[in-house]
Amino acid sequence: MKNINRLGANIRSLRKAYRETQEQLGEIIHVEKNAVSYYENDKREPNKETLRAIAKHYMVSVEELLYEDFSDIDRITIDKNVVENISTLFSQLFHLKKRLRIQVSK
């Protein structure tokens, strides 16, 4: 495991790769634009909940967000059909899990 904290640089790199403004990211993770700027400039660290929200939004682990080097990422494009298919699959798995629990409980 790498031991150099790259959090601020990684937040900035991922945000730019997703073509988001600091304000847009702030809205997504429920913080002010200024907070995003502080995170990116290593003036403040997000709390655990916000850190998890950032990682979830960018589909990386918290550990990757902290220690990996995302500086070479130029642009990320997400195919909306793939996202919809994944969302549908997770929904189906969730409902299947609920039905299995009900059957086991009976």
GROMACS elastic network, one bead per residue, 0.5 to 0.9 nm:
[ bonds ]
;  ai    aj funct       b0    kb
    1    67     6  0.79574   500
    2     5     6  0.82690   500
    2    67     6  0.59301   500
    2    68     6  0.74555   500
    3    66     6  0.89698   500
    3    67     6  0.66032   500
    4    66     6  0.80454   500
    4    67     6  0.59616   500
    4    68     6  0.86122   500
    5     8     6  0.83444   500
    5    65     6  0.87909   500
    5    66     6  0.53526   500
    5    67     6  0.52118   500
    5    68     6  0.83768   500
    6     9     6  0.55661   500
    6    10     6  0.59044   500
    6    11     6  0.85674   500
    6    65     6  0.73699   500
    6    66     6  0.53601   500
    6    67     6  0.53624   500
    6    68     6  0.69206   500
    6    69     6  0.69309   500
    6    70     6  0.87675   500
    7    10     6  0.51435   500
    7    11     6  0.61100   500
    7    12     6  0.86557   500
    7    39     6  0.76430   500
    7    40     6  0.73844   500
    7    42     6  0.76742   500
    7    45     6  0.82913   500
    7    64     6  0.89886   500
    7    65     6  0.59101   500
    7    67     6  0.69921   500
    7    68     6  0.86657   500
    8    11     6  0.52799   500
    8    12     6  0.63609   500
    8    13     6  0.86736   500
    8    37     6  0.88217   500
    8    38     6  0.82682   500
    8    39     6  0.53062   500
    8    41     6  0.57300   500
    8    42     6  0.53264   500
    8    43     6  0.87403   500
    8    44     6  0.89798   500
    8    45     6  0.82640   500
    8    66     6  0.83915   500
    9    12     6  0.51985   500
    9    13     6  0.60797   500
    9    14     6  0.85949   500
    9    39     6  0.87228   500
    9    40     6  0.58811   500
    9    41     6  0.75178   500
    9    42     6  0.82233   500
    9    69     6  0.82833   500
    9    70     6  0.78478   500
    9    71     6  0.72095   500
   10    14     6  0.59583   500
   10    15     6  0.82593   500
   10    40     6  0.77837   500
   10    65     6  0.62538   500
   10    66     6  0.75212   500
   10    67     6  0.85343   500
   10    68     6  0.77853   500
   10    69     6  0.67622   500
   10    70     6  0.55241   500
   10    71     6  0.67278   500
   11    14     6  0.53355   500
   11    15     6  0.59401   500
   11    16     6  0.85062   500
   11    36     6  0.84299   500
   11    39     6  0.75815   500
   11    40     6  0.60039   500
   11    54     6  0.79213   500
   11    65     6  0.74095   500
   11    70     6  0.86668   500
   12    15     6  0.51403   500
   12    16     6  0.60948   500
   12    17     6  0.84879   500
   12    22     6  0.86850   500
   12    36     6  0.87759   500
   12    37     6  0.86926   500
   12    39     6  0.86591   500
   12    40     6  0.56071   500
   12    41     6  0.87011   500
   12    71     6  0.86525   500
   13    16     6  0.52840   500
   13    17     6  0.60609   500
   13    18     6  0.86435   500
   13    70     6  0.61069   500
   13    71     6  0.55854   500
   13    72     6  0.79726   500
   13    73     6  0.67818   500
   13    74     6  0.80394   500
   14    18     6  0.61570   500
   14    19     6  0.85083   500
   14    20     6  0.87884   500
   14    58     6  0.70594   500
   14    70     6  0.69707   500
   14    71     6  0.82177   500
   14    73     6  0.72979   500
   14    74     6  0.86722   500
   14    75     6  0.84650   500
   14    76     6  0.84107   500
   15    18     6  0.52022   500
   15    19     6  0.62285   500
   15    20     6  0.53524   500
   15    21     6  0.71042   500
   15    22     6  0.76388   500
   15    25     6  0.72900   500
   15    58     6  0.82993   500
   16    20     6  0.58650   500
   16    21     6  0.74929   500
   16    73     6  0.88247   500
   16    74     6  0.78344   500
   16    75     6  0.74959   500
   17    20     6  0.77284   500
   17    73     6  0.63013   500
   17    74     6  0.53441   500
   17    76     6  0.54132   500
   17    77     6  0.85790   500
   18    58     6  0.84680   500
   18    74     6  0.88160   500
   18    75     6  0.62348   500
   18    76     6  0.55500   500
   18    77     6  0.74200   500
   19    75     6  0.75332   500
   19    76     6  0.83052   500
   20    23     6  0.79716   500
   20    24     6  0.59067   500
   20    25     6  0.64757   500
   21    24     6  0.51114   500
   21    25     6  0.63601   500
   21    26     6  0.84817   500
   21    33     6  0.86179   500
   22    25     6  0.52134   500
   22    26     6  0.60028   500
   22    27     6  0.86575   500
   22    32     6  0.85620   500
   22    33     6  0.53251   500
   22    34     6  0.79233   500
   22    35     6  0.87641   500
   22    36     6  0.58909   500
   22    37     6  0.68694   500
   23    27     6  0.62679   500
   23    28     6  0.87421   500
   23    31     6  0.87501   500
   23    32     6  0.70300   500
   23    34     6  0.82335   500
   23    36     6  0.78459   500
   24    27     6  0.51908   500
   24    28     6  0.63730   500
   24    29     6  0.88357   500
   24    33     6  0.78891   500
   25    28     6  0.50515   500
   25    29     6  0.62257   500
   25    30     6  0.82156   500
   25    31     6  0.82468   500
   25    32     6  0.89403   500
   25    33     6  0.76820   500
   25    36     6  0.74336   500
   25    54     6  0.83639   500
   25    57     6  0.89807   500
   26    29     6  0.52872   500
   26    30     6  0.55347   500
   26    32     6  0.53211   500
   26    33     6  0.52547   500
   26    34     6  0.83994   500
   26    35     6  0.75601   500
   26    36     6  0.62412   500
   27    31     6  0.63002   500
   27    32     6  0.72359   500
   27    33     6  0.79719   500
   28    31     6  0.79730   500
   28    53     6  0.83477   500
   28    54     6  0.85012   500
   28    57     6  0.79736   500
   29    32     6  0.89730   500
   29    50     6  0.63861   500
   29    51     6  0.88702   500
   29    53     6  0.58515   500
   29    54     6  0.65038   500
   29    57     6  0.81459   500
   30    50     6  0.80382   500
   31    34     6  0.81745   500
   31    35     6  0.62774   500
   31    36     6  0.73400   500
   31    50     6  0.83243   500
   32    35     6  0.53162   500
   32    36     6  0.68723   500
   33    36     6  0.52557   500
   33    37     6  0.65020   500
   33    38     6  0.88503   500
   34    37     6  0.50224   500
   34    38     6  0.62409   500
   34    39     6  0.87034   500
   35    39     6  0.62113   500
   35    40     6  0.86272   500
   35    44     6  0.77289   500
   35    45     6  0.89671   500
   35    46     6  0.82487   500
   36    39     6  0.50692   500
   36    40     6  0.61683   500
   36    41     6  0.86030   500
   36    46     6  0.87077   500
   37    40     6  0.51305   500
   37    41     6  0.61337   500
   37    42     6  0.85268   500
   37    43     6  0.83700   500
   37    44     6  0.89394   500
   38    41     6  0.51914   500
   38    42     6  0.60250   500
   38    44     6  0.53003   500
   38    45     6  0.77046   500
   39    42     6  0.51383   500
   39    43     6  0.61360   500
   39    44     6  0.52394   500
   39    45     6  0.55450   500
   39    46     6  0.66734   500
   40    43     6  0.77297   500
   40    44     6  0.84064   500
   40    45     6  0.88924   500
   41    44     6  0.78109   500
   42    45     6  0.67954   500
   45    51     6  0.84120   500
   46    49     6  0.78541   500
   46    50     6  0.56127   500
   46    51     6  0.56084   500
   47    50     6  0.53635   500
   47    51     6  0.60403   500
   47    52     6  0.86542   500
   48    52     6  0.61448   500
   48    53     6  0.85689   500
   49    52     6  0.52169   500
   49    53     6  0.62399   500
   49    54     6  0.87771   500
   50    54     6  0.61851   500
   50    55     6  0.85858   500
   51    54     6  0.52070   500
   51    55     6  0.62534   500
   51    56     6  0.85833   500
   51    62     6  0.68749   500
   51    65     6  0.85352   500
   52    55     6  0.50689   500
   52    56     6  0.59840   500
   52    57     6  0.84620   500
   52    61     6  0.80274   500
   52    62     6  0.62520   500
   53    56     6  0.50803   500
   53    57     6  0.60181   500
   53    58     6  0.86322   500
   54    57     6  0.51131   500
   54    58     6  0.62849   500
   54    59     6  0.84135   500
   54    60     6  0.85771   500
   54    62     6  0.83119   500
   54    65     6  0.84286   500
   55    58     6  0.52797   500
   55    59     6  0.58335   500
   55    60     6  0.50791   500
   55    61     6  0.56301   500
   55    62     6  0.55124   500
   55    63     6  0.88630   500
   55    64     6  0.83139   500
   55    65     6  0.63929   500
   56    60     6  0.62937   500
   56    61     6  0.72899   500
   56    62     6  0.83084   500
   57    60     6  0.79355   500
   58    61     6  0.87496   500
   58    65     6  0.89656   500
   60    63     6  0.81751   500
   60    64     6  0.61670   500
   60    65     6  0.65513   500
   61    64     6  0.51122   500
   61    65     6  0.62362   500
   61    66     6  0.86465   500
   62    66     6  0.61808   500
   62    67     6  0.86692   500
   63    66     6  0.50982   500
   63    67     6  0.60346   500
   63    68     6  0.76772   500
   64    67     6  0.53052   500
   64    69     6  0.82022   500
   64    70     6  0.89924   500
   65    68     6  0.62346   500
   65    69     6  0.83812   500
   65    70     6  0.84052   500
   66    69     6  0.88057   500
   69    72     6  0.75660   500
   70    73     6  0.56289   500
   71    74     6  0.81248   500
   73    76     6  0.76480   500
   78    81     6  0.87140   500
   78    82     6  0.77375   500
   78    83     6  0.75561   500
   79    82     6  0.54094   500
   79    83     6  0.65785   500
   79    84     6  0.88635   500
   80    83     6  0.50164   500
   80    84     6  0.61145   500
   80    85     6  0.85588   500
   81    84     6  0.50408   500
   81    85     6  0.60865   500
   81    86     6  0.85609   500
   82    85     6  0.50596   500
   82    86     6  0.61252   500
   82    87     6  0.84703   500
   83    86     6  0.51305   500
   83    87     6  0.60201   500
   83    88     6  0.85494   500
   84    88     6  0.60847   500
   84    89     6  0.85394   500
   85    88     6  0.50923   500
   85    89     6  0.61284   500
   85    90     6  0.86668   500
   86    89     6  0.50047   500
   86    90     6  0.61844   500
   86    91     6  0.85406   500
   87    90     6  0.52187   500
   87    91     6  0.61740   500
   87    92     6  0.86596   500
   88    91     6  0.50458   500
   88    92     6  0.61704   500
   88    93     6  0.86141   500
   89    92     6  0.51194   500
   89    93     6  0.61738   500
   89    94     6  0.85819   500
   90    93     6  0.50057   500
   90    94     6  0.60367   500
   90    95     6  0.86316   500
   91    94     6  0.50787   500
   91    95     6  0.63017   500
   91    96     6  0.85974   500
   92    95     6  0.52210   500
   92    96     6  0.61002   500
   92    97     6  0.85581   500
   93    96     6  0.50160   500
   93    97     6  0.60546   500
   93    98     6  0.86048   500
   94    97     6  0.51334   500
   94    98     6  0.63074   500
   94    99     6  0.87711   500
   95    98     6  0.50246   500
   95    99     6  0.62205   500
   95   100     6  0.85999   500
   96    99     6  0.50965   500
   96   100     6  0.61362   500
   96   101     6  0.86317   500
   97   100     6  0.51019   500
   97   101     6  0.62424   500
   97   102     6  0.87156   500
   98   101     6  0.51669   500
   98   102     6  0.63090   500
   98   103     6  0.87649   500
   99   102     6  0.50813   500
   99   103     6  0.62384   500
   99   104     6  0.86362   500
  100   103     6  0.51207   500
  100   104     6  0.61374   500
  100   105     6  0.85297   500
  101   104     6  0.51167   500
  101   105     6  0.60424   500
  101   106     6  0.87575   500
  102   105     6  0.51154   500
  102   106     6  0.64246   500
  103   106     6  0.54194   500
